[in-house]
Structures are given as C-alpha cells and as structure tokens.
C-alpha cells in the first residue's frame, strides 16, 4: 500500500513540480547553459526521497555530475520536499535517430584514411571533410632553429607522452605569425602519435571546421550528439583558433575544452596571437588557455632561413635534378627575405622558376631581379653607412664594435676593408667622412682599403661573389 502511494505521489510530483524545477534551472543557469546541458533532461521517478532524472548521453550525464550536481540538487530540493539525493542516469529510450555524421576514428583505421584523404581522425558531415593532415608535415621535415626550439620541444614532449601518464602541461598553446610552423607542429604531433600509439584517438580540426560542424548540429537539433563525440577524444588539436567567433560557439568550445582538460585529455591549440590578445574570446577562456604552456615561434634567424632554403631546394631538386641554384644565391635570398616559411618558399619558387625559364645558371643579379617587387617602398631608400656596417657585420659574423676598433686581426681587417670599399661605391660620402664613420680613421686608410679590394676583385672570384652579394643586400635594404 505504501509503495502505491509513493508511485502516485511521484506522478503528482512529475505533473506539478518538475516544470517548476525546469523554470528554476532556466533562471539559475540562463538560456544558453540550460539549452546546452539541461534541455533534454527528463523526470523519471521519485522513490524513497531519491529523485531520478535521465539524459540521452553518457557525456551529458558525466558533465552534469561533475559540474552541476550540487546546484541541481538544491534546485530540485526547493520543489521536492525531504529530498535526499538526485540521481542522473542515461536513458536507453528516446535516443536520437538522426546523427550529424560526426565520426572520430582511430588513427590506425584504414577505412578512415580512405575517407579523409590521408587523415583518418577527423569530423565528417555528409560529404564534407574535416581538417586533413598533410603527410609532409612531420617532425622529421621540421627545420629546427633557435627561434622555434621551445615550441618544437614542447610539441615533441606532448607527442611522446604515454597514454594514461600525467599530462605535463594542458593546454599547449602555440602562437606565431603566419607561416612560421604552427600548423606543421600540430600535424607532426598527430602523425607521431599515430606511429607510436595507434590506439589513441586524435582529432585535428581548424576553428572554422569546428564552427561548421557545430552549426550543422544546431540545424539538425542534435547538439548533444556533437558534444558526445568529443568525449571519446584523447588528443584534440585545433588550428587557427583566432577565427573562433560567436558567443554560443565560444561557449560550446569552452564546454568541450573544459570537459577534455578536466578528464586529463591533451589539448593543443595554435593561433596567430597569444591568449591575452584574443580579444574576441571571453576573458575566462583566455585565462584558462594561458594556464597551460604558452610558447611562441619567433621570426626565423638568418641561419634558420639558410637551412630552410637549403631543405626546400633539396626537395625541389629531387623532383627536377636540372635545378641549379648556387650557395651564393641561397645566401642572397636568406638575407633578402627576413620573414619565415611561406615568404621564403615563395621567394625560392620565383628564383627556381626564373632559372627554369631561362635555362641559365642563376646569378645574384638574376635573383635580385626575380625578387625586386618584394622590396617595400620604405626599403628603397638611400644607402647609409650604418646599413653597410650592419650587413657586413652580419655576413662576416664580426661585431660592429670590432669593425670600428683599432684591432688588426685578419678576420676583422678584411671585412672592414670591404665595408669601406662599399661605402665609397654606394654612398656619396667623402673619404674623410667614411674614415670617421669607420672608427675615426683618416682618408688615406680608406683609400688604401678601396684600392686593396679593387685589386683583389680582379683575381679573387670568391671575394667578387661576396662583394656582389653584399652590394645587392645593401641596395635592397
């Protein structure tokens, strides 16, 4: 008899009180959070002061229990008298039939590779592909230098971390200007995990693709399925994060991010700017992003630009052995293009194309012509002696202080004489003025240096090539 009374009471409570709980939930959390986490929660039963509610997915249940259990109990207890607990379970009825088509596959799934053009772990919706990995972007093809060493080391550590091991830093946030290697490192991490830990589920996706799939889920009214897909991911890599726009979109990513990080899953994010400068992103989200390891890839130094160009040239020669670009031309391009990867690639492509069209051995003069429109208007200025000192010092690896000092070591005298020669050729300055700018020397010292270099240029081919290179670098800034 008592049990029947409980059942009858439960029916009355569901009819009269559960809608009031729903109203309290909407008021407590706001419409956005309510729609994300509570809209599909249903009353199941009230028995022995224990309220049972249900949700359609395990992810949703886990998230509510982890983040909202206490508040949910408080709101329910305000309507259901003498309530001891609220239990959230996953219901087996009423599961959504229509799916968004999202699929997260293991990196060792051959069928997934066939579907995604070489990237077996992406989000798919119908015939629309997720973000594909580039098979050429691995740690082996990443050219390492001082400017990217920290980002490379952090990426390698994340990629080599064993499944289930404590996460060293989460998230890993890599930022730099365009074309400096962020996407390369994200691809490299994914491929490395595929090779070494094929059972781990990895998802690489751009912010744009994340937004596309979330909008598709909204249109199909199946956001919970979208959320549930991310619950199975072990490593999430998201590129071009600065393009994530929209309040609801950012809230959705925040929920996804928090659930993964709280579950000790690894998140790696790449963007053009550090978290603090993501002005369109909510402050709380920026704070969480900054709470992991934030690393910068700086503009490549000269030595790294040389290495990148030599690596790109070797790759081009494998495709076409007829390409002949001298080290002097590579040195000119490395000095001429101060930016990173894509600009260097573009400059080298111009030089290679020019050599292929003409069929002649590429010279520094021809390379300068091929790259002439890359010069900014601000760079086309009158040559200054300070510019000559800077470029001479950089080329010969001699500090400016040594060039201006009275030291007579051969490693310093020759660069100093070349600098004086170039100052006479490229500037309208008088010999006494050049002498003063080169450490207070008299005009006879400058005249001796100019005549010395002029004489050597007639017999020393290597010096002639060096001087030609230096003249082009100075003339073009």
C-alpha positions in Angstrom: 0.0 0.0 0.0 2.9 2.4 0.9 4.6 1.6 -2.4 1.5 2.5 -4.4 1.2 5.8 -2.5 4.9 6.6 -3.5 4.1 5.9 -7.1 1.0 8.1 -7.0 3.0 10.8 -5.3 5.7 10.6 -7.9 3.1 11.0 -10.7 1.7 14.1 -9.0 5.2 15.5 -8.4 6.2 15.0 -12.0 3.0 16.7 -13.2 3.1 19.6 -10.8 6.6 20.1 -9.6 9.1 19.1 -12.4 8.0 22.0 -14.7 8.8 24.3 -11.7 12.3 22.7 -11.4 12.8 23.4 -15.2 11.8 27.0 -14.6 14.4 27.2 -11.8 17.0 25.7 -14.0 16.4 28.3 -16.7 16.6 31.1 -14.2 19.7 29.7 -12.4 21.8 29.0 -15.5 20.5 31.2 -18.2 19.1 30.1 -21.5 22.4 29.2 -23.2 23.6 26.9 -20.4 20.2 25.5 -19.9 19.9 24.6 -23.6 23.4 23.1 -23.7 23.0 20.9 -20.6 19.5 20.6 -19.2 17.0 20.9 -22.1 16.8 17.2 -22.7 16.8 16.1 -19.0 13.6 14.3 -18.1 12.0 13.3 -14.8 12.0 9.5 -14.3 10.8 8.8 -10.7 10.8 9.8 -7.1 11.2 6.9 -4.7 12.2 6.9 -1.1 13.3 10.6 -1.2 15.5 9.8 -4.2 14.8 11.7 -7.4 15.9 10.1 -10.6 16.3 12.1 -13.8 17.7 11.0 -17.2 19.6 12.4 -20.1 20.3 10.8 -23.5 24.1 10.5 -23.4 26.8 9.4 -21.1 28.8 12.6 -21.8 25.9 14.8 -20.7 25.5 12.7 -17.5 29.2 12.9 -16.6 29.3 16.6 -17.3 26.3 17.4 -15.1 27.5 15.2 -12.3 31.0 16.8 -12.4 29.9 20.4 -12.7 26.3 21.0 -11.6 25.4 18.2 -9.2 25.2 20.3 -6.1 23.2 23.1 -7.8 20.9 20.6 -9.4 20.1 19.0 -6.0 19.5 22.5 -4.4 17.0 23.5 -7.2 15.2 20.2 -7.1 15.1 20.2 -3.2 13.3 23.6 -3.4 10.3 21.8 -5.1 10.5 18.2 -3.8 10.2 18.1 0.0 12.5 15.9 2.1 14.7 15.1 -0.9 17.9 13.2 0.0 19.6 12.9 -3.4 19.3 13.4 -7.2 20.5 10.6 -9.5 21.2 11.3 -13.1 21.2 8.3 -15.4 21.5 7.6 -19.1 18.2 6.6 -20.6 18.0 3.9 -23.3 14.8 5.1 -24.8 14.4 8.1 -27.0 18.0 8.1 -28.3 18.3 10.4 -31.3 17.9 8.7 -34.6 19.3 11.4 -36.8 23.1 11.9 -36.4 25.2 14.8 -37.5 27.6 12.3 -39.2 30.4 13.2 -36.8 33.0 10.5 -36.6 36.1 10.2 -34.6 38.2 7.3 -35.7 41.4 5.8 -34.5 44.5 6.8 -36.4 45.1 3.2 -37.4 41.8 2.8 -39.2 42.4 2.2 -42.9 38.8 2.9 -43.8 39.1 6.3 -42.1 42.2 7.1 -44.1 40.4 6.3 -47.3 37.5 8.6 -46.3 39.6 11.6 -45.3 42.3 11.9 -47.9 45.1 10.7 -45.6 43.8 12.0 -42.3 42.0 9.2 -40.5 40.8 11.1 -37.5 38.5 14.0 -38.4 35.0 15.3 -38.1 32.8 14.5 -41.1 29.4 15.7 -42.0 27.9 14.0 -45.1 30.4 14.5 -47.9 32.1 17.4 -46.2 35.6 16.5 -44.9 37.1 17.6 -41.7 40.6 19.1 -41.4 43.0 16.8 -43.1 46.6 16.2 -42.1 49.4 16.9 -44.5 51.7 13.8 -44.7 54.7 16.0 -45.4 54.4 17.9 -42.2 56.2 15.7 -39.6 58.9 16.2 -37.0 61.4 14.8 -39.5 60.7 17.6 -42.0 60.6 20.4 -39.4 63.7 22.6 -39.7 64.8 23.4 -36.2 66.5 26.6 -35.1 66.7 29.0 -32.1 63.5 30.7 -32.9 61.3 27.6 -32.8 63.3 25.3 -30.5 61.0 25.7 -27.5 57.8 25.1 -29.4 59.4 22.1 -31.1 60.5 20.6 -27.7 57.0 21.1 -26.2 55.3 19.6 -29.2 57.6 16.6 -29.1 57.0 16.1 -25.4 53.3 16.1 -25.9 53.5 13.7 -28.8 55.7 11.3 -26.9 53.6 11.3 -23.7 52.2 7.8 -23.0 48.5 7.2 -22.7 47.4 7.5 -19.1 50.5 9.3 -18.0 50.1 12.6 -16.1 49.7 15.5 -18.5 52.8 17.8 -18.3 51.0 20.9 -19.5 47.5 21.3 -20.7 46.7 23.0 -22.8 49.7 23.6 -25.0 49.2 26.9 -26.8 51.5 27.7 -29.7 51.4 31.1 -31.3 53.3 32.9 -34.0 52.8 35.0 -37.2 51.5 33.3 -40.3 53.8 30.7 -42.0 56.2 30.1 -39.2 55.4 26.5 -38.4 52.4 26.2 -36.1 50.3 24.0 -38.4 53.4 22.0 -39.1 53.9 21.2 -35.4 50.2 20.2 -35.0 50.4 17.9 -37.9 53.7 16.5 -36.6 52.1 15.7 -33.2 49.2 13.9 -34.8 51.4 11.8 -37.1 53.8 10.9 -34.2 51.0 9.7 -32.0 49.7 7.6 -35.0 53.1 5.9 -35.4 53.8 5.3 -31.7 50.3 5.0 -30.1 47.8 4.0 -32.7 45.1 3.2 -30.1 44.8 6.8 -29.0 42.1 8.8 -30.7 43.4 12.1 -32.1 41.3 14.9 -33.7 42.9 17.7 -35.7 40.4 20.4 -36.7 40.5 24.1 -37.5 38.4 26.6 -35.7 36.4 27.1 -38.9 35.6 23.4 -39.2 34.6 23.3 -35.6 32.1 26.1 -36.2 30.8 24.5 -39.3 30.0 21.2 -37.6 28.5 22.9 -34.6 26.2 24.9 -36.8 25.2 21.7 -38.6 24.4 20.1 -35.3 22.3 23.1 -34.3 20.4 23.0 -37.6 19.7 19.3 -37.1 18.8 19.9 -33.4 21.4 17.3 -32.4 23.9 19.3 -30.4 24.1 16.6 -27.7 25.4 14.1 -30.2 28.0 16.7 -31.3 29.1 17.1 -27.6 29.2 13.3 -27.1 31.6 12.8 -30.0 34.3 14.8 -28.2 34.1 12.6 -25.1 36.0 9.9 -26.9 38.9 12.1 -28.0 42.3 11.5 -26.3 44.2 14.4 -28.1 42.5 17.4 -29.5 44.4 19.7 -31.9 42.7 22.9 -33.0 44.3 25.3 -35.5 43.7 28.9 -36.4 41.9 29.4 -33.0 41.8 33.2 -33.6 39.0 32.7 -36.1 36.6 31.2 -33.5 33.7 33.7 -33.4 30.3 34.0 -31.8 29.1 33.8 -28.2 27.4 30.4 -28.5 30.2 29.0 -30.5 32.8 30.0 -27.9 30.6 28.7 -25.1 30.4 25.4 -26.9 34.1 25.2 -27.3 34.6 26.2 -23.7 32.4 23.3 -22.6 34.4 20.9 -24.9 37.7 22.3 -23.7 36.8 22.0 -20.0 35.5 18.5 -20.3 38.7 17.3 -22.0 41.1 19.1 -19.7 39.2 18.0 -16.6 39.4 14.4 -17.9 43.2 14.8 -18.4 42.9 14.6 -22.1 45.5 16.6 -24.0 44.5 19.8 -25.9 46.9 21.6 -28.3 45.9 25.0 -29.7 47.5 27.2 -32.4 46.8 30.8 -33.0 48.4 33.9 -34.5 48.5 35.7 -31.2 48.9 34.7 -27.5 45.8 34.1 -25.4 45.9 37.6 -23.8 45.5 39.1 -27.3 42.5 37.0 -28.4 40.1 40.0 -28.0 37.1 38.2 -29.4 37.4 35.4 -26.8 35.8 35.5 -23.4 38.2 36.6 -20.6 37.6 33.4 -18.6 38.5 31.3 -21.6 41.6 33.4 -22.2 42.7 32.8 -18.6 42.3 29.0 -19.0 44.3 29.0 -22.2 47.0 31.0 -20.5 47.0 28.5 -17.7 48.8 25.8 -19.7 52.1 26.2 -21.5 52.2 29.2 -24.0 55.1 29.1 -26.4 56.0 31.5 -29.2 57.6 30.7 -32.6 59.7 33.8 -33.4 60.7 35.1 -36.8 63.5 32.8 -38.1 67.0 34.0 -37.6 69.4 34.1 -40.6 70.9 30.7 -40.0 67.5 29.1 -39.9 66.4 30.8 -43.1 69.5 29.4 -44.8 68.6 25.9 -43.5 65.0 26.2 -44.6 66.1 27.3 -48.1 68.6 24.5 -48.5 66.0 22.0 -47.4 63.4 23.4 -49.8 66.0 23.4 -52.6 66.9 19.8 -52.0 63.3 18.8 -52.2 62.9 20.7 -55.5 66.0 19.0 -56.9 64.5 15.6 -56.1 61.6 16.5 -58.3 63.7 18.2 -61.0 67.5 17.4 -61.0 68.1 20.1 -63.6 67.6 22.9 -61.0 70.9 24.6 -60.3 70.9 27.3 -57.7 74.3 28.3 -56.1 75.0 28.7 -52.4 75.6 32.4 -53.1 72.1 32.8 -54.5 70.7 31.0 -51.5 72.7 33.3 -49.2 71.2 36.3 -51.0 67.6 35.1 -50.7 68.2 34.2 -47.0 69.4 37.8 -46.3 66.9 39.4 -48.6 63.7 37.8 -47.1 63.6 38.4 -43.3 60.3 36.7 -42.8 59.5 33.0 -42.4 58.4 29.8 -44.1 55.9 30.9 -46.7 57.7 34.0 -47.8 60.9 32.0 -48.1 59.1 29.4 -50.1 57.6 32.0 -52.4 61.0 33.7 -52.9 62.7 30.4 -53.7 59.9 29.4 -56.1 60.5 32.7 -58.0 64.2 32.1 -58.3 63.8 28.5 -59.3 61.1 29.4 -61.9 63.4 32.1 -63.3 66.2 29.6 -63.7 64.0 27.0 -65.3 62.6 29.5 -67.8 66.0 31.0 -68.9 67.9 27.7 -68.6 70.9 29.7 -67.5 72.9 29.5 -64.3 71.2 31.7 -61.7 73.2 34.7 -60.6 72.7 37.1 -57.7 71.7 39.8 -60.2 69.1 37.5 -61.8 67.8 36.6 -58.3 67.6 40.2 -57.4 65.5 40.9 -60.5 63.2 38.0 -59.7 62.6 39.3 -56.2 62.7 43.1 -56.9 58.9 43.6 -56.3 59.3 42.1 -52.8 61.0 45.3 -51.7 58.8 47.6 -49.8 58.8 51.2 -50.7 60.2 52.1 -47.3 63.2 49.9 -48.2 64.1 51.7 -51.4 66.0 54.4 -49.6 69.4 56.0 -49.9 72.2 53.7 -48.7 73.6 54.6 -45.3 76.9 53.7 -43.8 75.1 52.3 -40.8 73.4 49.8 -43.1 76.7 48.8 -44.6 78.2 48.2 -41.1 75.2 46.1 -40.1 75.2 43.9 -43.2 79.0 43.5 -43.2 78.9 42.5 -39.6 76.1 40.0 -40.1 77.7 38.5 -43.2 81.2 38.0 -41.7 79.9 37.5 -38.1 82.0 40.4 -36.8 80.6 42.7 -34.1 80.2 46.3 -35.1 82.5 47.3 -32.2 85.3 45.2 -33.7 84.8 46.8 -37.2 85.2 50.2 -35.6 88.1 49.3 -33.2 91.8 49.6 -33.9 92.2 45.8 -34.0 94.3 44.4 -36.9 93.3 40.7 -36.9 92.8 39.4 -40.5 89.3 38.2 -39.6 88.5 41.9 -38.9 90.6 43.8 -41.3 89.2 42.2 -44.5 85.5 42.8 -43.6 86.4 46.4 -42.5 88.2 47.0 -45.9 85.2 45.6 -47.8 82.9 47.9 -45.8 85.0 50.9 -46.7 85.0 49.9 -50.4 81.2 49.5 -50.4 80.8 52.8 -48.6 82.8 54.5 -51.4 80.9 52.8 -54.1 77.4 53.1 -52.8 77.3 56.4 -50.9 78.2 60.0 -51.8 80.3 60.3 -48.6 83.9 61.6 -48.9 86.9 59.6 -47.9 87.4 61.6 -44.7 83.8 61.1 -43.7 83.9 57.4 -44.4 87.0 57.2 -42.2 85.3 59.0 -39.4 82.3 56.6 -39.6 84.7 53.6 -39.5 86.2 54.3 -36.1 87.9 57.7 -36.7 90.3 56.6 -39.4 92.0 59.1 -41.8 91.3 59.3 -45.5 94.5 57.6 -46.5 93.4 54.4 -44.7 90.1 54.4 -46.5 91.9 55.0 -49.9 94.2 52.1 -49.2 91.2 49.8 -48.4 89.4 50.8 -51.5 92.4 50.1 -53.8 93.2 46.9 -51.9 89.7 45.5 -52.5 89.6 46.7 -56.2 92.8 44.8 -56.8 91.6 41.6 -55.2 88.4 41.6 -57.1 90.3 41.1 -60.3 91.8 37.8 -59.2 89.7 36.5 -56.3 86.5 35.0 -57.6 85.1 34.2 -54.2 85.6 37.7 -52.9 84.0 39.0 -56.1 80.9 36.9 -55.4 80.8 38.0 -51.8 81.0 41.7 -52.7 78.3 41.3 -55.4 76.1 39.6 -52.8 76.7 42.3 -50.3 76.0 45.1 -52.8 72.6 43.6 -53.6 71.7 43.1 -50.0 72.7 46.7 -49.1 70.9 48.2 -52.1 67.7 46.4 -51.4 67.7 47.0 -47.6 
